């Protein structure tokens, strides 16, 4: 059988595994790359090339930086500062948290960001118990949407960005630059922010009537633990030596992160790869004493590393075997003479978020990227609008808690039912995809 058809069969099998959701996503991704090797589609050194590539180094380095930022308490200081700045006005405090998440998501992993901001937002809501217009269901989904949108601004804003960049490079095109998707990411982030504090304000109040709101066990537990956490924090602040050491670490990690980002943004000028810069930044966390070296293995999110490497390897198999081109030609054949670059692009951007509602955005990108790039090549389109369109439309999927890790995290923090995702985020999901379809071809011409 033609290797291209074998690669397609492998891809279909693993799509089914993704949908069934019986295996962890990182394991599924690794098995899909291994299958490409076992069936002779690609050699092992191609399937596992991502482990030695710049993409994985970039991910590992920024995972070390972001985890250290949170564990040193620098993130907590930021939260306390924003609460004080709000001056006791809960809606303003929530807005300031959204603004901070907007900008921090440029460089911090969305999972880590939400781990910090969800408790902060809930704290404000608990303090404002008497205000019936502020409650967790109104804001948690929107927070995840904002983080997903602005996570597109840089390569390190979300792991799927890096996976997509690796797949583009594996297909023979230049990899994404550090801020390649910044224009569309910022626009979508602004759209999400405006929606949250305008349309969503009244819409959520209709969706979640006061008499039907019921807090999750996670939120109730958090309410009960707040006093003990506050007491522990006060005890630590009472020791001048501990307080001084903690402050020094917070300042140091902040400086390290700023320097790392500046060097990544200027990579074209000094010639050092972004992966190398990120690893040096991660190493600085330990050299400076901000993080103990014995925690090195714990601070790298290995499932993300495995997911990225496996996804890139599987996509390389589908692309190099000709499987992506076979699928692309089949789609183009269905459209016949009506196939135009804009029609193809629109079709891909509609199909991608539908798939991504039930498979993670990273898994969806792994499936759609080689197909989309093959279709672009057949139509003699520039690869960039198709590549960016797939990443953006996969990330702009938030009608189910399975669509992105961010949406899964806010499930219990927002005291949601499964159907709440479609009801609250569905309209915004449509708006975001339409904005992407209209603007991406203008920013990245065909």
C-alpha positions in Angstrom: 0.0 0.0 0.0 1.1 3.5 -0.7 2.9 5.1 2.4 0.6 8.1 2.1 -2.5 5.9 2.6 -0.9 4.1 5.5 -0.1 7.4 7.2 -3.7 8.5 6.7 -5.0 5.2 8.3 -2.6 5.8 11.2 -3.9 9.3 11.6 -7.5 8.3 11.5 -6.9 5.6 14.2 -5.3 8.1 16.5 -8.0 10.7 15.9 -10.5 8.0 17.1 -8.2 7.5 20.2 -8.2 11.2 20.8 -12.0 11.4 20.7 -12.5 8.3 22.9 -10.2 10.0 25.4 -9.2 6.8 27.2 -5.5 7.5 27.0 -3.6 10.6 28.1 -3.1 13.1 25.2 0.7 13.1 25.6 0.8 9.2 25.4 -1.5 9.3 22.4 0.8 11.8 20.6 3.9 9.7 21.3 2.2 6.5 20.1 1.1 8.2 16.9 4.7 9.1 16.1 5.9 5.7 17.1 3.3 4.1 14.7 4.8 6.2 11.8 8.2 4.6 12.5 6.9 1.0 13.1 5.0 1.1 9.7 8.0 2.4 7.9 6.5 5.8 7.1 9.4 7.8 8.4 12.8 6.9 10.1 13.1 7.1 13.8 15.5 10.1 13.6 12.8 12.0 11.8 10.0 11.0 14.1 11.9 12.0 17.3 13.8 14.9 15.8 11.7 17.4 17.9 13.5 16.3 21.1 16.7 17.8 19.8 15.1 20.8 18.2 14.8 24.4 19.2 11.1 24.1 19.9 11.4 21.7 22.8 14.3 23.8 24.3 12.1 26.9 24.1 9.2 25.1 25.9 11.4 23.7 28.6 13.1 27.0 29.3 9.9 29.0 29.7 8.3 26.3 31.8 11.2 26.6 34.2 10.9 30.4 34.2 7.1 30.5 34.7 7.0 27.9 37.5 9.8 29.8 39.3 7.8 33.1 38.9 4.9 31.5 40.7 6.8 29.5 43.4 8.9 32.5 44.5 5.7 34.4 45.3 6.3 37.0 42.6 2.8 36.2 41.2 1.2 36.5 44.6 2.7 40.0 45.1 1.3 41.0 41.7 -2.2 39.8 42.8 -2.0 41.7 46.1 -0.9 44.8 44.3 -3.9 44.7 41.9 -6.4 44.1 44.7 -5.0 47.2 46.5 -5.2 49.2 43.3 -8.9 48.4 42.9 -9.6 50.1 46.2 -12.2 47.7 47.4 -14.2 47.8 44.2 -14.7 44.1 43.2 -15.6 44.6 39.5 -12.6 46.8 39.0 -10.4 44.2 40.8 -11.7 41.5 38.4 -11.0 43.8 35.4 -7.4 44.5 36.6 -6.8 40.7 37.0 -8.0 40.3 33.4 -5.7 43.0 32.2 -2.8 41.4 34.0 -3.6 38.0 32.6 -3.9 39.6 29.1 -0.3 40.7 29.2 1.2 37.8 31.2 -0.2 35.3 28.8 2.2 36.6 26.2 5.0 34.6 27.9 3.5 32.4 30.6 1.9 29.0 30.1 -1.9 29.4 30.3 -2.3 26.5 32.8 0.1 28.2 35.2 -1.6 31.6 34.7 -5.0 30.2 35.5 -3.6 28.4 38.5 -2.7 31.8 39.9 -5.7 34.0 38.7 -8.6 31.6 39.4 -8.1 31.7 43.2 -7.5 35.5 43.0 -10.7 36.1 41.2 -12.6 33.8 43.5 -11.2 35.6 46.5 -12.6 38.9 45.2 -16.0 37.3 44.5 -16.2 35.8 48.0 -15.4 39.2 49.5 -18.2 40.7 47.4 -20.9 38.2 48.5 -23.5 40.9 48.9 -23.1 42.1 45.3 -25.4 39.9 43.3 -23.9 41.0 39.9 -20.5 39.4 40.5 -20.2 35.6 40.7 -17.8 33.0 39.4 -19.9 31.7 36.6 -19.8 35.1 34.9 -16.0 35.4 34.7 -14.1 32.1 34.8 -14.9 31.0 31.2 -14.1 34.4 29.9 -10.8 34.5 31.8 -9.8 31.2 30.0 -10.9 32.7 26.6 -8.8 35.8 27.2 -5.7 33.7 28.1 -6.2 31.5 25.1 -6.5 34.4 22.7 -3.5 36.4 24.0 -1.5 33.3 24.3 -1.2 33.5 20.5 0.9 36.7 20.7 4.2 34.9 21.2 5.5 31.4 20.5 5.7 30.6 24.2 2.2 31.8 25.1 0.8 28.4 24.5 2.4 25.0 23.8 0.4 24.4 20.5 2.0 27.5 19.1 5.4 25.8 19.4 4.1 22.5 18.0 2.7 24.3 15.0 5.9 26.1 14.4 7.7 22.8 14.5 5.3 21.3 12.0 5.7 24.2 9.7 9.5 23.8 9.8 9.1 20.0 9.3 7.1 20.7 6.1 10.1 22.7 4.7 8.9 26.3 5.5 10.5 28.8 7.8 9.4 28.3 11.4 7.3 31.0 13.1 9.1 34.0 14.5 8.7 34.8 18.2 5.9 37.3 17.6 4.6 36.0 14.2 1.0 35.8 15.4 1.0 38.9 17.6 -1.3 41.1 15.5 -4.2 38.6 15.4 -3.6 37.5 19.0 -3.8 41.0 20.3 -6.9 41.8 18.3 -8.7 38.6 19.5 -7.6 39.3 23.0 -9.2 42.8 22.8 -12.4 41.3 21.4 -12.6 38.8 24.3 -12.0 41.6 26.8 -14.6 43.9 25.4 -17.1 41.0 25.1 -16.4 40.0 28.8 -17.2 43.4 30.2 -20.0 44.4 27.9 -22.2 41.6 26.4 -21.2 39.0 29.0 -22.2 41.2 31.9 -25.9 41.0 31.2 -25.9 37.7 29.2 -24.4 35.7 32.1 -26.9 37.1 34.6 -29.7 35.7 32.4 -27.9 32.3 32.0 -27.2 31.9 35.8 -30.2 33.1 37.8 -29.5 33.7 41.5 -31.7 31.0 42.8 -30.1 28.3 40.6 -26.4 29.1 41.3 -24.7 26.3 43.2 -21.0 26.4 44.1 -18.7 23.5 43.3 -16.9 21.5 46.0 -13.6 23.1 44.9 -14.9 26.6 45.5 -16.5 25.6 48.8 -13.2 24.0 49.9 -11.3 27.2 48.9 -13.6 29.3 51.0 -12.9 27.1 54.0 -9.2 27.2 53.6 -8.7 30.9 53.1 -8.2 31.7 56.8 -5.5 29.1 57.3 -3.6 30.2 54.2 -3.7 33.8 55.3 -2.4 32.9 58.8 0.6 31.0 57.2 1.4 33.9 55.0 1.4 36.3 58.0 3.7 34.0 59.9 6.2 34.1 57.0 6.1 37.8 56.7 6.8 38.2 60.4 10.4 36.9 60.0 12.6 39.7 58.6 15.3 37.3 57.3 12.8 35.1 55.4 11.0 38.2 54.1 14.2 39.8 52.7 15.4 36.5 51.0 11.9 36.1 49.5 11.9 39.6 48.1 15.4 39.2 46.6 14.2 36.0 44.8 11.2 37.8 43.4 13.2 40.7 42.1 15.8 38.3 40.6 13.3 36.1 38.8 11.5 39.1 37.4 14.8 40.5 36.0 15.7 37.1 34.5 12.4 36.8 32.8 12.6 40.3 31.3 16.1 39.7 30.0 15.1 36.4 28.5 12.2 37.9 26.7 14.2 40.8 25.3 16.9 38.4 24.0 14.2 36.2 22.4 12.7 39.2 20.7 16.1 40.2 19.3 17.2 36.8 18.3 17.6 37.8 14.6 20.1 40.5 15.6 22.4 38.5 17.9 22.0 35.1 16.2 21.5 33.0 19.3 18.6 30.6 18.9 15.5 31.2 21.0 15.7 27.7 22.4 19.2 28.3 23.7 18.2 31.7 25.2 15.2 30.0 27.0 17.4 27.2 28.4 19.9 29.7 29.7 17.1 31.7 31.3 15.8 28.5 32.9 19.3 27.6 34.1 19.6 31.1 35.7 16.7 30.2 37.9 18.8 27.6 39.6 22.2 29.4 39.4 20.7 32.5 41.1 19.1 30.4 43.9 15.6 31.3 42.9 14.8 27.6 42.6 16.6 24.5 44.2 18.3 22.3 41.6 16.8 19.2 43.1 13.4 20.4 41.7 14.6 20.7 38.1 12.8 17.6 36.9 9.6 18.6 38.8 9.5 22.1 37.2 9.4 20.9 33.6 5.9 19.8 32.6 7.0 16.6 30.9 3.5 15.7 29.5 3.7 19.0 27.5 7.1 18.1 26.1 6.0 14.6 25.1 2.8 15.9 23.5 4.7 18.4 21.4 7.4 16.0 20.3 4.9 13.3 19.4 2.6 15.6 17.6 5.4 17.1 15.5 6.7 13.6 14.7 3.2 12.3 13.6 2.7 15.4 11.4 6.1 14.9 9.8 5.0 11.4 8.9 1.7 12.5 7.3 3.5 15.3 5.4 6.6 13.5 4.1 4.6 10.3 3.1 2.3 12.4 0.9 -0.7 11.6 3.1 -1.5 15.3 3.6 -1.4 15.9 -0.1 -3.8 13.0 -0.7 -6.3 14.4 1.7 -5.8 17.9 0.3 -6.5 16.7 -3.2 -9.6 14.9 -2.1 -11.0 18.2 -0.6 -10.0 20.2 -3.6 -11.7 17.6 -5.8 -15.0 18.0 -3.9 -14.9 21.7 -4.5 -13.9 21.4 -8.1 -13.7 24.7 -10.0 -15.1 26.6 -7.0 -11.9 26.1 -5.1 -10.3 29.4 -4.4 -7.7 30.3 -1.7 -10.3 32.2 0.3 -12.8 29.4 0.2 -10.2 26.8 1.1 -9.0 28.9 4.0 -12.5 29.5 5.3 -13.4 25.9 5.1 -10.3 24.9 7.1 -10.9 27.6 9.7 -14.5 26.3 10.2 -13.6 22.6 10.3 -10.7 23.1 12.7 -12.6 24.6 15.7 -15.3 22.0 15.4 -12.8 19.2 15.7 -11.0 21.1 18.5 -14.2 21.1 20.7 -13.7 17.4 21.2 -10.0 16.9 20.8 -7.4 19.2 22.4 -6.3 22.2 20.4 -2.8 20.7 20.2 -4.1 17.4 18.9 -6.3 19.3 16.4 -3.3 21.3 15.1 -1.4 18.0 14.7 -4.2 16.6 12.5 -5.0 19.8 10.5 -1.6 21.4 9.9 -0.1 18.9 7.4 -3.4 18.8 5.6 -3.8 22.6 5.5 -0.2 23.1 4.3 -0.7 20.5 1.6 -3.8 22.2 0.4 -2.1 25.6 0.4 0.7 24.1 -1.7 -1.8 22.7 -4.2 -3.5 26.0 -4.5 -0.1 27.8 -4.7 -1.0 29.9 -1.7 1.5 31.3 0.8 1.8 28.9 3.7 1.5 31.5 6.4 -2.2 32.4 6.4 -3.1 28.7 6.4 -0.7 27.9 9.2 -1.8 30.9 11.3 -5.5 30.2 10.5 -5.2 26.6 11.8 -3.4 27.6 15.0 -5.8 30.4 15.7 -9.0 28.5 14.9 -7.9 25.5 16.9 -7.1 27.8 19.9 -10.4 29.6 19.5 -12.5 26.6 20.6 -14.2 26.9 23.9 -17.6 25.3 23.7 -16.6 22.2 25.7 -14.3 21.7 28.7 -12.2 19.3 26.5 -11.4 21.9 23.9 -8.3 23.4 25.7 -6.6 22.7 29.0 -7.6 26.3 30.0 -11.3 25.5 29.7 -10.9 22.3 31.6 -9.1 24.1 34.5 -12.0 26.6 35.0 -14.7 23.9 35.1 -14.8 23.6 38.9 -13.5 27.1 39.6 -16.5 28.5 37.7 -19.0 25.9 39.2 -20.0 25.0 35.7 -22.0 22.2 34.2 -20.9 20.8 30.8 -23.7 22.6 29.0 -22.7 26.0 30.4 -19.7 26.1 28.1 -21.8 26.0 24.9 -24.4 28.3 26.3 -22.0 31.0 27.6 -19.0 30.7 25.3 -20.7 29.6 22.1 -21.7 33.0 20.8 -18.3 34.4 21.5 -16.7 31.4 19.8 -18.5 32.2 16.6 -17.5 35.8 16.8 -13.8 35.0 17.3 -13.7 32.5 14.4 -15.4 35.1 12.1 -12.9 37.8 13.1 -10.1 35.4 12.4 -11.4 34.4 9.0 -11.8 38.1 8.0 -8.6 39.5 9.4 -5.9 36.7 8.9 -5.9 37.1 5.1 -5.5 40.8 5.5 -2.6 40.5 7.9 -1.0 37.5 6.2 -1.9 37.7 2.4 -2.5 34.7 0.3 
